[in-house]
Amino acid sequence: MALSTSRYTTPYYDYGNDKVRQELRSFFCHAIEGNEKLNQLEGIKTTADWYRQQRDFREKLNQENGNRGAVIFSAIGNKMIEILLDKVHPYYTNSIIKAIGIKTQYRQGSVETNFEIGYVAMKPYVEYIKYYHQQQVASVKFVFQLDTNTAIEKLKVPADNKQGNKSIDIEKISIGLKLFLIEVKISTSHMPLPFMSFNGQLKLADKELEIRNISLPYSKDS
């Protein structure tokens, strides 16, 4: 039995911008790590059973001295955080760059003192897939809703540097983040349709944060 997680291609973004990524990682860790309400869901318990069935993971558990259940939930949560970050970070950052482009047209020397980007909603998902003899036999799909509200203070589009790189300099970004779990779907090869094991709005985290003195790269095609 093998277990994998699905991914999709996100818009291009230079991952050198660590500040936004680090803050998003911290937020997702706060939302997911050790979240008892999340860990009690049938979809998480099903995924945990799949982890237990993997030979490589069982060998890892045998080497652990601590609580095996905690190790499994930690592995599921860490993978969930990683995938959410990979999906949300480039999309969200590109939404900032595009909004600034609409406002300034990327004119060199353009300055904005206060700039409201406002509300942006995303629905990223994480899907765990169970394989048997290289055939997909089941999956659990977690659909999230991430609400963001963004305001910028003092941005400037400087002249291109000697290498021709384009950037936007920002003194402060204020970000409101709210993360909800809205759906959990379980599918197996024995069921004609997915089973909706959760459908609602489970609030996982709500946070206000500030990021200061960052530079975002962009292209005219952003």
Disulfide bonds with the S-S distance in Angstrom:
none
